[in-house]
C-alpha cells in the first residue's frame, strides 16, 4: 500500500506542477500540501479496500460455480 500511496502522490504532484500560475495565486500552499498528504492516503486506502472486496467477490463467485458443477450425492434416505 505504501508504494501505491507514493505513486499516487507522485502523479498528483506532477499534475500540480503543470497548473497555471493563477491556480497558485488563489490556492494556499498549506492547503496544497495538506491535501497532497491526506487525499492520497485516503485514495490509496479506498483502492486497497475495493480491491479486497473485488477479490473476495470473485473468489466467492468461483466457489459457487465450482460447487454448482460438482455432482450431487443422493440426498434421499430410504426409510426402514
C-alpha positions as CSV (number, residue, x, y, z in Angstrom):
1,X,0.0,0.0,0.0
2,X,2.9,2.3,0.6
3,X,4.1,2.0,-3.0
4,X,0.6,2.8,-4.2
5,X,0.4,5.8,-2.0
6,X,3.8,7.1,-3.2
7,X,2.8,6.5,-6.8
8,X,-0.5,8.5,-6.4
9,X,1.3,11.3,-4.5
10,X,4.0,11.5,-7.3
11,X,1.4,11.7,-10.0
12,X,-0.7,14.3,-8.2
13,X,2.5,16.3,-7.5
14,X,3.3,16.2,-11.2
15,X,-0.2,17.4,-12.0
16,X,0.1,20.2,-9.5
17,X,3.4,21.4,-11.2
18,X,1.6,21.7,-14.5
19,X,-1.1,24.1,-13.1
20,X,-1.1,27.6,-14.4
21,X,0.1,30.4,-12.1
22,X,-3.4,31.6,-11.3
23,X,-4.1,28.3,-9.5
24,X,-1.3,29.0,-7.0
25,X,-2.4,32.6,-6.6
26,X,-5.8,31.6,-5.3
27,X,-4.8,28.3,-3.5
28,X,-2.9,28.5,-0.3
29,X,0.3,26.5,0.0
30,X,-0.8,24.8,3.2
31,X,-3.9,23.6,1.6
32,X,-2.0,22.1,-1.3
33,X,0.5,20.2,0.9
34,X,-2.2,19.1,3.3
35,X,-4.4,17.7,0.5
36,X,-1.4,16.1,-1.1
37,X,-0.7,14.2,2.0
38,X,-4.2,13.5,3.2
39,X,-6.1,12.9,0.0
40,X,-3.5,10.5,-1.5
41,X,-3.7,8.4,1.7
42,X,-7.5,8.3,1.5
43,X,-7.5,7.3,-2.1
44,X,-4.8,4.6,-1.6
45,X,-6.9,3.2,1.3
46,X,-10.0,3.1,-0.7
47,X,-8.3,1.4,-3.7
48,X,-7.0,-1.3,-1.4
49,X,-10.4,-1.8,0.2
50,X,-12.1,-2.0,-3.2
51,X,-9.5,-4.5,-4.4
52,X,-10.1,-6.6,-1.3
53,X,-13.9,-6.6,-1.8
54,X,-13.5,-7.4,-5.6
55,X,-11.1,-10.3,-4.9
56,X,-13.4,-11.7,-2.2
57,X,-16.4,-11.5,-4.6
58,X,-14.6,-13.2,-7.4
59,X,-13.5,-16.0,-5.1
60,X,-17.0,-16.5,-3.8
61,X,-18.4,-16.5,-7.3
62,X,-15.8,-19.0,-8.4
63,X,-16.6,-21.3,-5.4
64,X,-20.3,-21.1,-6.1
65,X,-19.7,-22.0,-9.7
66,X,-17.5,-25.0,-8.8
67,X,-20.0,-26.1,-6.2
68,X,-22.8,-26.0,-8.7
69,X,-20.8,-28.0,-11.2
70,X,-19.9,-30.8,-8.8
71,X,-22.1,-33.9,-8.9
72,X,-24.6,-34.1,-6.0
73,X,-24.7,-37.0,-3.7
74,X,-28.0,-38.8,-3.2
75,X,-29.8,-36.8,-0.5
76,X,-32.8,-39.2,-0.3
77,X,-32.6,-41.7,2.6
78,X,-34.6,-44.9,2.5
79,X,-37.0,-45.3,5.4
80,X,-36.7,-48.7,7.1
